[in-house]
Amino acid sequence: MDAREMKIKAAEAALAYVEDGMKLGIGTGSTAEEFVRLLAEKVSAGLNVEGVPTSERTARLCVELGVPLKSLDELPELDLTIDGADEVDAQLRLVKGGGGALLREKIVAAASRQMIVIADETKVVDCLGAFPLPIEINPFGQKATQIAIETLCSKMGLSGELKIRGRADGSVFMTDGGHLILDASFGRIPDADALANQLNAIPGVVEHGLFINIASLAIIAGPAGAREMKAKY
């Protein structure tokens, strides 16, 4: 089973949690896109749902495939969000934002009664941090914010490169909200909860990719199929 097949298996298992009439948060990324394709087949067959996309990219795919969409202002309270993750640990703490949609992803997830993470087994880690942590920052005061983050990381014993995300053509990556992404390559984040709280206290930080106490279930796919993973506290 290759990587895409595992993503499809996870998406198929998550689709079992979608009920007729639900208001859904629809995530961003390659695994979430497999979910959108499967969801579109169910919608075509008569499933009645409305979705709130977490990115413009997801919105375009939903429109293309015929998944009904509304804005979060139109549907401010959601039943379920299904989204991928760049990393997930045993406590269902996540690193998200590899695609740059972390702010909208977190807003949508927080507006939902439940969040289910779908991922392949390569995303399961003992300690978060191998995947660079995306930190969304305001362009105003970029340097000051980056220095504040570097100072915080030094105090917490975290080291590694902090780099403003760019695009393949050499331009600076901008999020759907018009912000920058600072990717922090820590390697390991021993205390993800503390780092999340401290990053929230820096004024120039719009949001960060640590999703703490948000996901209630992870569906992890491997060569043997999909399995469910619940938080171990």
N, C-alpha and C positions, 0 to 999 in steps of 0.2 A: 504494500500500500504506500503510494507516494504522498508527499506533503499535501497536495490538493485533495486527494481522496480522504485524508484524515480530517481536513477542514470541513469537507462535505458531510462526513459522518457526525462531527460535532454539531453542525448546523441542523442536520436531520433530527438529532436527538432533542435539540432545543425547540424545534418546531412543534414537538409534542406538547409543549407547555402553552402554546398559543391557542386561545379559545375564541369562538365566534363572538364578535362584538367588542373585542379588546381594543384598547388604545395602547399602541406600542411605541417605545423608543427604539429606533433602528440605528445600529452602530456603524462604525467606519472601519475600513481595513479589509484585507483579503478574505479573512474568515467570515466577517460580517456580510461581505458581498455574496458569498455562497448562500448564506441565510436568506438574503434578499431574493436570490434567484428561486430558491425553494418556496419561499413565501409567495412569490408572484404566481407560481403554479397553483398554489392553494386558492389564491384570490381569483384566479381565472376559473377555477372549478366551483366557486361560489362562497368561499370564506369571506366573511364581512369583518374587516379590520380597518383601522385608521392609524397611520404611522407618523411619527415626528422624526425626521432625519437628523443625525448629529453632525452632518457636514454637507456642503454643496455637492461634493462628489457622490455621496450616498443619495441625495435628493435626485440628482440626474439619473442615477441607475433605477431608482424607484419609478420615476416618471416614464422612463424608457420601457420598463417591464409592466407597468400598469398597477403598481401598488398605490392606493389612495394616500395622499399626504395632507397634513395640516401643520400649521405652525404651533410652537409650544404655547404661544399666547392664546391660540384657539383651543388647545388641549393642554391646559396647565397641570393636570393631574393624570398620570399615566398608570396603566396596570402593570406593565412589564417592559423592561429594556433588555434587549439582547445585543451584546457587543463582544468584540474580541479583546485581547490583551497582549502586551509585549512580554510580560512576565506575570506569574501568579505564584504565591507561596502557600504554605499549608494553612495559613490563617485567612486565605482569600484576599490578602492585600495584593494590589496590582501595581504594575508600572504600565501606563498607557500614554499614547501621544506620539507614537512613531510616525503616524500619518499627519500629525499636526492639528488634530481636532480635539485635543484634550479638554479645552474649556467647554465647548458645546457638549461633549460626551459626558462631562461631570454634571453639568446643569441638567441634562436630560435624565441621567441616572438618578440624580437626587430628587427629581420630580416623580419618580416611579415607586410603586409599592414594592417592587422586586427587581433586582438586576441579576441576570444570568450571563455568565462569561462563557464564551465558546473559544476553544483553543486546541491546538495539537500538543502532544506531550512534551515537545521541545521547549514549551513556554513555562513549564513547571520547574521552579527553582527552590533550593533550600534557603537562599538569602537573596533578596532583591538587590539589583545594582549592576549585574553584568551587562544588561541592556542600558544604554545611556538614558538618564532621566531627563525627559523634556520639561523645561520650565518656561512657561509663556510669560513674556515680559512686555511692558509698554515701551514703544520706541522712544518716548520722551524720557530722558534721563537714563538711557541705556547703559552708559558706562558706570554711572553711580550705582545703578541696580546690580550690575555685574560685580562690582567691587564689594557691595554688601553681601551678595551671595558667596563670593570667594572668602570673605571674612568669616561668615557663618560656618562654611564648610571646614575651614581651618580650625575653628574652635571645637567642632564636632569630630575632628580627627579624620575627616574625609579628604582625600586627595584625588587628583585626576584632572584631565583637561575639561575646561568649560568653553564651549565653542558655539557662536551664533550659527544657526543652521542656514545653509545656502542651497541653491538649486543647481542642477547639472549645468545650466547655462552660465553660471557664475553670479547670478543675481541672488539677493537675499530672500529667503523664504518668508512669506507673510501668511499668517493664519487667516481663516475666513473672517475673523473679527478685526483684522488689521494689526495684529501684534507680531512680535518676533518670538522665535523659539531659541532658547539657550539649552544646548544638550550637554548634560553633565555626566562625564564618564568616570564614575566612582569605583566601579568594579564590585564593591560590596557596600551595602547600606545596613549596618548592624542594628540601628534603631530607626526604622522607617517612620514610626509614629512621631517621634521627636522631630525628625527632619521635616516632616509635613507641617507640623505646628509652627516651627521656626520660619519656614519659607513663607507661610501665610502672613507672618508679621512684617515682612519686607514690603513697603508700599508699592514699589515698582513691579512686584510679582503679581501678575494677573491671576495665574493659576499654575499648578504643577501636576505632573503625571502620576503622583502617588494617590491611589484610590484606596482609602482606608475605611473599613466598616461600611462599604457600599454594596459590594457583591454578596449575595446570599447563597449562590450556588455556582459551581463551575462544571462545565461539561468538557471533559478532556478526551480527545481521540488519539488512539495509538493503533499499531498494526492489528491488535486483537479486537478493535472496535472502540466504542465510546463508553466512558465511565463517569459517574458523578462524583464530585468532590465537594464536601462541605467544610466549613471552617473548623479548625482544631484550635481551641483556645486553652 
